[in-house]
């Protein structure tokens, strides 16, 4: 196994791992649940390792060229169907599952 990416936030590591898996690169997620600990030491950061050494260069290229999705929340919105107030991080109503139709 060869380490190709490490970060304190396991969600970010998971995002990159999913990109590699989608590309057919077999990976191992080391220290996946460490980020829930009170104190995180960099040597124990959640880490993606590629199983096959021949995939290392391609994995590093995929990670280098990928960009994290924009996770910033938009403004809260009101569902046009049921009238519920919905947090801006939701793209559909939590109450009735209708999508956010605001432009």
C-alpha positions as semicolon CSV with decimal commas, in nm:
position;residue;x (nm);y (nm);z (nm)
1;X;0,000;0,000;0,000
2;X;0,116;0,350;-0,085
3;X;-0,014;0,660;0,092
4;X;-0,146;0,918;-0,156
5;X;-0,352;1,162;0,053
6;X;-0,396;1,253;0,418
7;X;-0,606;1,518;0,594
8;X;-0,749;1,582;0,941
9;X;-1,107;1,578;0,806
10;X;-1,220;1,226;0,717
11;X;-1,502;1,366;0,500
12;X;-1,249;1,530;0,268
13;X;-1,041;1,212;0,259
14;X;-1,358;1,015;0,184
15;X;-1,442;1,249;-0,104
16;X;-1,105;1,190;-0,270
17;X;-1,127;0,819;-0,200
18;X;-1,461;0,802;-0,381
19;X;-1,302;0,973;-0,685
20;X;-1,026;0,714;-0,691
21;X;-1,266;0,424;-0,645
22;X;-1,486;0,562;-0,927
23;X;-1,174;0,561;-1,147
24;X;-1,122;0,192;-1,071
25;X;-0,833;0,243;-0,831
26;X;-0,852;0,011;-0,530
27;X;-0,784;0,195;-0,205
28;X;-0,757;0,144;0,166
29;X;-0,887;0,411;0,409
30;X;-0,647;0,413;0,703
31;X;-0,743;0,590;1,031
32;X;-1,094;0,653;0,898
33;X;-1,253;0,712;1,238
34;X;-0,970;0,898;1,409
35;X;-1,110;1,242;1,324
36;X;-1,377;1,197;1,591
37;X;-1,111;1,198;1,861
38;X;-1,052;1,496;2,088
39;X;-0,692;1,551;1,976
40;X;-0,573;1,447;1,633
41;X;-0,202;1,395;1,579
42;X;-0,097;1,435;1,212
43;X;0,060;1,091;1,203
44;X;-0,290;0,951;1,269
45;X;-0,477;1,164;1,013
46;X;-0,729;0,977;0,798
47;X;-0,533;0,858;0,495
48;X;-0,598;0,707;0,153
49;X;-0,358;0,438;0,039
50;X;-0,360;0,277;-0,304
51;X;-0,333;-0,100;-0,303
52;X;-0,150;-0,139;-0,635
53;X;0,175;0,060;-0,664
54;X;0,111;0,099;-1,037
55;X;-0,194;0,317;-0,954
56;X;0,004;0,570;-0,751
57;X;0,078;0,820;-1,030
58;X;-0,277;0,811;-1,165
59;X;-0,422;0,849;-0,813
60;X;-0,201;1,150;-0,740
61;X;-0,303;1,308;-1,071
62;X;-0,675;1,258;-0,998
63;X;-0,638;1,413;-0,653
64;X;-0,431;1,703;-0,790
65;X;-0,690;1,786;-1,058
66;X;-0,999;1,741;-0,841
67;X;-1,163;2,026;-0,662
68;X;-1,370;1,999;-0,349
69;X;-1,738;2,078;-0,393
70;X;-1,855;2,413;-0,258
71;X;-2,007;2,324;0,077
72;X;-2,094;2,676;0,182
73;X;-2,455;2,716;0,276
74;X;-2,684;2,938;0,079
75;X;-2,956;3,137;0,250
76;X;-3,234;2,956;0,431
77;X;-3,541;2,916;0,212
78;X;-3,913;2,855;0,244
79;X;-4,062;2,548;0,074
80;X;-4,317;2,654;-0,187
81;X;-4,512;2,332;-0,138
82;X;-4,553;2,295;0,239
83;X;-4,433;2,633;0,368
84;X;-4,159;2,494;0,597
85;X;-3,845;2,695;0,663
86;X;-3,549;2,495;0,535
87;X;-3,178;2,549;0,613
88;X;-2,966;2,675;0,324
89;X;-2,754;2,360;0,334
90;X;-3,052;2,153;0,214
91;X;-3,137;2,127;-0,155
92;X;-3,477;1,974;-0,082
93;X;-3,734;2,028;0,189
94;X;-3,674;1,818;0,500
95;X;-4,051;1,796;0,555
96;X;-4,197;1,707;0,213
97;X;-3,885;1,634;0,001
98;X;-3,968;1,889;-0,266
99;X;-3,661;2,053;-0,422
100;X;-3,549;2,411;-0,364
101;X;-3,692;2,597;-0,664
102;X;-3,536;2,936;-0,587
103;X;-3,302;3,064;-0,859
